[in-house]
């Protein structure tokens, strides 16, 4: 009996050591544009699980979003980090990143289509429970997930981390089906008060279930480990990062209960 128990324990240990976070590069299209995202999941979990779409910041899909995806996969989610810009388009310089992001901020219908194309990849994956899907985004990605919601995307919820909050088409708030969580830096210089006021007015006007959380002393990019403050107004803040991650986890627990 003792030998059998030892064997069982050894088998479990071996299985645990073999289990790992898996990543898979996926090429897909929106119209004629080739896009390239990354799927991440924990192969020790069997069957379907809730899915989370991750939308990148202004420099495109990077190691940062891949690390966040791994963190989400470890929580038990099937994660797809999408690509808005197109395969191989990963601007490194701030000026180039701003120009690339501006193409989509100035063309919200295209931004929505790119985001929805990524959502379809996540939903079609065999690991995804399509009744339990959410989207999160950072900076430019935060703006994007709000636009997804305004497009009427069939997701349970969206989370914007230090995203832009302008409200260019406030009537589109009527299309929002998702619950919304805004994680905002209290002194973010890139998000003017008029945008916050317009956003909140849109959410109230259309009775959107929206939580707006401000983190004291946090500026833009407060979740980005690489934001050193070299760009004025954009800097990592550990307290806001950790708090916002916990707020997201609680939000997901509510969505997927």
LINMOUR-V327910 format. One record per pair of residues at least 12 apart in sequence whose ideal C-beta (glycine too) atoms are under 7 Angstrom apart, sorted by the first residue. I is the first residue (numbers start at 1). J is the second residue. If there is no record, write none. Layout:
BEGIN
i: [I;I]
j: [J;J]
END
This chain:
BEGIN
i: [19;19;20;21;21;21;21;21;22;22;23;23;23;24;25;26;26;27;28;28;30;30;30;33;34;34;35;35;35;35;36;36;37;37;37;37;37;37;37;38;38;38;38;39;39;40;40;40;40;41;41;41;41;42;42;42;45;48;48;48;49;49;49;49;49;50;50;50;50;50;51;51;51;51;51;51;51;51;52;52;52;52;52;53;53;53;53;53;53;54;54;54;54;54;55;55;55;55;55;55;55;55;56;56;56;56;57;57;57;57;58;58;58;58;58;59;59;59;59;60;60;60;60;61;61;61;62;64;64;65;66;69;78;78;78;80;80;80;80;82;82;84;84;84;84;84;85;94;101;105;108;108;111;111;112;112;112;115;115;115;116;116;116;119;119;132;132;133;133;134;134;134;134;134;134;135;135;135;136;136;136;137;137;137;138;138;138;139;139;139;141;142;142;142;142;142;143;143;145;145;145;146;146;146;149;149;149;150;150;150;150;151;152;152;153;154;155;156;156;156;157;157;157;157;157;157;158;158;159;159;159;159;160;160;161;161;161;162;162;162;162;162;162;162;162;164;165;165;165;165;166;166;167;167;167;170;170;170;173;173;173;173;173;174;176;176;179;179;180;180;180;180;181;181;181;181;182;182;182;182;183;183;183;184;184;184;185;185;185;185;185;185;186;186;186;186;186;187;187;187;188;188;189;189;189;190;190;200;213;215;215;215;217;218;218;219;219;219;220;220;221;221;221;222;222;222;222;223;223;224]
j: [43;44;43;40;42;70;73;74;41;43;38;39;40;39;38;39;121;87;117;121;113;114;117;86;86;87;83;86;87;117;83;87;61;80;81;82;83;118;121;61;66;69;81;80;125;69;70;73;79;73;78;79;127;73;74;76;76;127;128;129;76;77;78;127;129;77;129;132;133;256;77;78;122;123;128;129;132;133;72;77;79;134;136;80;82;118;119;122;135;68;69;79;81;136;82;84;115;135;137;141;144;145;81;84;138;141;138;139;140;141;97;98;101;139;140;90;91;92;97;85;89;90;91;81;83;90;90;224;226;81;81;81;125;127;128;118;121;122;125;115;118;104;111;114;115;144;100;231;140;143;147;168;144;147;147;148;151;144;147;148;148;151;153;135;153;156;256;155;156;155;156;157;158;252;255;148;155;158;159;161;248;160;161;163;161;162;223;162;163;221;163;160;161;162;163;164;163;164;158;159;160;158;160;163;176;178;180;172;173;175;176;175;175;177;178;177;178;178;179;255;178;179;180;181;251;255;178;180;181;183;248;251;182;183;183;223;244;183;184;185;188;220;221;222;223;191;191;195;196;199;195;198;198;199;202;198;202;205;202;203;205;206;208;206;206;208;209;255;203;208;209;210;211;247;248;251;210;211;212;213;213;244;247;212;213;214;215;218;219;220;222;240;214;215;216;217;218;217;218;219;219;220;219;220;233;220;233;212;247;240;243;244;237;237;240;233;234;235;233;234;234;235;236;236;237;240;241;241;244;236]
END
